[in-house]
Amino acid sequence: MTASFDTDVLVIGAGPVGLTAAMDLASRGCNVTVAEQRHRGEPPSVKSNHVSARSMEIFRRLGVAQALRDAGLPADYPNDVSYRTTATGLELSRIRIPCRADRYTDKSGPDGWWPTAEPPHRINQLYLEPVLFGHAEAMAGLRILNRTEVEGFTQDDDGVTAILRDVDTRRRSEVRSRYLIGCDGGKSETRRAIGARLAGDPVVQRVQSTFIRAPDLLGRMQAKPAWATFSTNPRRSGNMYAIDGRERWLIHNYLRSDEADFEAVDRDACIRMILGVGADFSYEIISKEDWIGRRLVADRFRDRRAFICGDAAHLWVPMAGYGMNAGIADAVNLTWKLAAVLKGWAAPELLDSYEAERQPITEQVSHFAMNHAIALGKQRAAVPDNIEAPGAEGDAVRAKFGRALYELNVNQYCCGGLNFGYFYDASPVVAYDGETAPAYTLAEFSPSTVPGCRTPHVWLNDGRSLYDALGDGYTLLRFDPEIDVEPLLSAAATRGVPLVLLDVISDDKDLRAFYPQGLVLSRPDQHVAWRGDAAPSDPTALIDRIRGAAPATAAQRAA
Ligand SMILES: Cc1cc2nc3c(=O)[nH]c(=O)nc-3n(C[C@H](O)[C@H](O)[C@H](O)COP(=O)(O)OP(=O)(O)OC[C@H]3O[C@@H](n4cnc5c(N)ncnc54)[C@H](O)[C@@H]3O)c2cc1C
């Protein structure tokens, strides 16, 4: 940072995406300032309930995964997804997901097999954000300015000048940074300022959402408690998330296509139908959180020195619990590149790869989410009228519909593909070798070293996760100690690119299948940049490719 800059990077917004971006930058030795209009400690909206395995891997690298694991629902509270006629009615089927206490050890069930040291974590944003905030605030080089709104910014060849306004005193000040990241949510002003437009489907689903306190609800349930409980009946279908595992619940009432006005729908009557309770049941509304599920992706993620990440760049129905998680993936795709340019070992062209890599994958995820929301809507509309019938007839209907619910949804909640299967297939800074990556799907996942894919996880013989052994910069994974890697290491050293050699010693049964080549070059964001059986013939060309100094042409990317 030169004297004329107040900070290397200004991040707008201390939501989960902004905090992750700031933490990753700080962990890479950058000076970062976060401006957030909320009070310090002011709770966010009660939205996200699921942190993906991929995000947990990222949080592990940042040293905050364990603190997150220790927060949220009680350790023994079931994390299952339960399908019922009503919340207090008959159970139709259940997707079993290990509770927090058993998360690392219980390998049974559809959510037990995760090829990682960090399986997913069910926690509401209310509990997640304070942990991230506390961790971020304690990091060297990271400053969070609460009650500070960014009103606008201008750019020049060297940096960005932002106008900050103290929300309480209305006093204005300027901050000069080298780069700016707008993590300012769905109503992002940064998106507008960089000239980006959202494109897609503006209304997929309207949901009347209510955050309630109901100490009596758990005691009225016939079935074992669950993290997510879906009510499926011909009157009113909806769902609820356990927030504290005791008395606080987030209730979603899926409005029908003819119910366009949130306030015209009788909230109380619908809540009682979803819960299956009568007038004798009392509850308190903590807040109303109505939302419209959309499928919108920005047509650009960047203008020169200003970038957007998270909900600022894309919005979609929260199917498979992935909006925030996709934003976290944006953040860490961008931040190592910014750090590399700021530290001087990468060319500014490296930054072009952010949009090239993230925008196409984001577009794909948005379709996964929307298609699933549409399929669920059709299923809700097809609930059999006799689903609550007593006796054998009802039992048969419930068993059949319960199976259908399970089959449609298990892929959404146990979504290995969504987590780990995304890959960057047209990046200017990845050295492709002609092999096609395994298809990106919601559920299925084949670990692969095809350049652009996530570096496959294995356990090392010393008990560590491979990810714990990776360096902060690039890591050259070597599976045969006879391979001479000196030319590659010295090319990196000549260019100042941080690259460490890791001789992988592992008896992991999957090692050979996952890593057929002798060498794999893993990026700072744990994606494969290159692979081979020997050091490349022109190691400097490879190093220049991956640091953005000799980006691939369109033809090379397509090859
Ligand atoms: C019901 C529901 C359930 C969901 N469930 C999940 C889930 O399970 N998993 C998942 O991954 N996602 C889920 N999502 C989506 C998830 O909540 C969002 O994707 C996530 O909050 C986006 O994070 P963000 O940091 O990009 O934006 P936000 O969380 O919106 O944060 C933006 C921040 O920027 C601040 N800000 C805005 N403008 C300014 C300004 N000018 N100056 C200073 N500060 C500013 C705001 O105060 C805010 O703190 C769900 C969403 C909904 C509605």
The ligand as an SDF file (V2000), in Angstrom:
LIG
                    3D

 53 58  0  0  0  0  0  0  0  0999 V2000
  -35.4000  -17.4360    3.2480 C   0  0  0  0  0  0  0  0  0  0  0  0
  -34.0150  -17.4950    2.7360 C   0  0  0  0  0  0  0  0  0  0  0  0
  -33.2500  -18.5980    3.0300 C   0  0  0  0  0  0  0  0  0  0  0  0
  -31.9570  -18.6790    2.5680 C   0  0  0  0  0  0  0  0  0  0  0  0
  -31.2190  -19.7820    2.8460 N   0  0  0  0  0  0  0  0  0  0  0  0
  -29.9650  -19.8970    2.3980 C   0  0  0  0  0  0  0  0  0  0  0  0
  -29.1640  -21.0210    2.7250 C   0  0  0  0  0  0  0  0  0  0  0  0
  -29.5790  -21.9130    3.4610 O   0  0  0  0  0  0  0  0  0  0  0  0
  -27.8980  -21.0710    2.2320 N   0  0  0  0  0  0  0  0  0  0  0  0
  -27.4090  -20.0840    1.4390 C   0  0  0  0  0  0  0  0  0  0  0  0
  -26.2700  -20.2130    0.9810 O   0  0  0  0  0  0  0  0  0  0  0  0
  -28.1280  -18.9860    1.1480 N   0  0  0  0  0  0  0  0  0  0  0  0
  -29.3910  -18.8650    1.6060 C   0  0  0  0  0  0  0  0  0  0  0  0
  -30.1050  -17.7440    1.3490 N   0  0  0  0  0  0  0  0  0  0  0  0
  -29.4810  -16.6330    0.6410 C   0  0  0  0  0  0  0  0  0  0  0  0
  -28.5730  -15.8420    1.5820 C   0  0  0  0  0  0  0  0  0  0  0  0
  -29.2720  -15.3780    2.7060 O   0  0  0  0  0  0  0  0  0  0  0  0
  -27.9510  -14.6770    0.8340 C   0  0  0  0  0  0  0  0  0  0  0  0
  -27.4230  -15.1710   -0.3790 O   0  0  0  0  0  0  0  0  0  0  0  0
  -26.8230  -14.0180    1.6420 C   0  0  0  0  0  0  0  0  0  0  0  0
  -27.2960  -13.3350    2.7580 O   0  0  0  0  0  0  0  0  0  0  0  0
  -26.0660  -13.0330    0.7650 C   0  0  0  0  0  0  0  0  0  0  0  0
  -24.9910  -12.5300    1.4740 O   0  0  0  0  0  0  0  0  0  0  0  0
  -24.3120  -11.1680    1.0350 P   0  0  0  0  0  0  0  0  0  0  0  0
  -23.2200  -10.9580    2.0250 O   0  0  0  0  0  0  0  0  0  0  0  0
  -24.0160  -11.2010   -0.4100 O   0  0  0  0  0  0  0  0  0  0  0  0
  -25.4510  -10.0680    1.2000 O   0  0  0  0  0  0  0  0  0  0  0  0
  -26.2590   -9.5960    2.5190 P   0  0  0  0  0  0  0  0  0  0  0  0
  -26.3680  -10.7070    3.4990 O   0  0  0  0  0  0  0  0  0  0  0  0
  -27.5130   -8.9850    2.0200 O   0  0  0  0  0  0  0  0  0  0  0  0
  -25.3280   -8.4880    3.1260 O   0  0  0  0  0  0  0  0  0  0  0  0
  -25.1590   -7.2370    2.5010 C   0  0  0  0  0  0  0  0  0  0  0  0
  -24.6580   -6.2630    3.5560 C   0  0  0  0  0  0  0  0  0  0  0  0
  -24.3270   -5.0320    2.9260 O   0  0  0  0  0  0  0  0  0  0  0  0
  -24.7580   -3.9560    3.7520 C   0  0  0  0  0  0  0  0  0  0  0  0
  -24.8910   -2.7990    2.8640 N   0  0  0  0  0  0  0  0  0  0  0  0
  -25.7210   -2.6540    1.7990 C   0  0  0  0  0  0  0  0  0  0  0  0
  -25.5260   -1.4730    1.1900 N   0  0  0  0  0  0  0  0  0  0  0  0
  -24.5410   -0.8630    1.8790 C   0  0  0  0  0  0  0  0  0  0  0  0
  -23.8910    0.4010    1.7230 C   0  0  0  0  0  0  0  0  0  0  0  0
  -24.1730    1.2410    0.7270 N   0  0  0  0  0  0  0  0  0  0  0  0
  -22.9310    0.7410    2.6090 N   0  0  0  0  0  0  0  0  0  0  0  0
  -22.5930   -0.1000    3.6320 C   0  0  0  0  0  0  0  0  0  0  0  0
  -23.1820   -1.3070    3.8210 N   0  0  0  0  0  0  0  0  0  0  0  0
  -24.1330   -1.6800    2.9460 C   0  0  0  0  0  0  0  0  0  0  0  0
  -26.0570   -4.4760    4.3480 C   0  0  0  0  0  0  0  0  0  0  0  0
  -26.3730   -3.7930    5.5330 O   0  0  0  0  0  0  0  0  0  0  0  0
  -25.7260   -5.9450    4.5940 C   0  0  0  0  0  0  0  0  0  0  0  0
  -25.1790   -6.1620    5.8690 O   0  0  0  0  0  0  0  0  0  0  0  0
  -31.4170  -17.6240    1.7970 C   0  0  0  0  0  0  0  0  0  0  0  0
  -32.1840  -16.5060    1.5040 C   0  0  0  0  0  0  0  0  0  0  0  0
  -33.4780  -16.4440    1.9560 C   0  0  0  0  0  0  0  0  0  0  0  0
  -34.3160  -15.2530    1.6220 C   0  0  0  0  0  0  0  0  0  0  0  0
  1  2  1  0
  2  3  1  0
  2 52  2  0
  3  4  2  0
  4  5  1  0
  4 50  1  0
  5  6  2  0
  6  7  1  0
  6 13  1  0
  7  8  2  0
  7  9  1  0
  9 10  1  0
 10 11  2  0
 10 12  1  0
 12 13  2  0
 13 14  1  0
 14 15  1  0
 14 50  1  0
 15 16  1  0
 16 17  1  0
 16 18  1  0
 18 19  1  0
 18 20  1  0
 20 21  1  0
 20 22  1  0
 22 23  1  0
 23 24  1  0
 24 25  2  0
 24 26  1  0
 24 27  1  0
 27 28  1  0
 28 29  2  0
 28 30  1  0
 28 31  1  0
 31 32  1  0
 32 33  1  0
 33 34  1  0
 33 48  1  0
 34 35  1  0
 35 36  1  0
 35 46  1  0
 36 37  1  0
 36 45  1  0
 37 38  2  0
 38 39  1  0
 39 40  1  0
 39 45  2  0
 40 41  1  0
 40 42  2  0
 42 43  1  0
 43 44  2  0
 44 45  1  0
 46 47  1  0
 46 48  1  0
 48 49  1  0
 50 51  2  0
 51 52  1  0
 52 53  1  0
M  END
$$$$
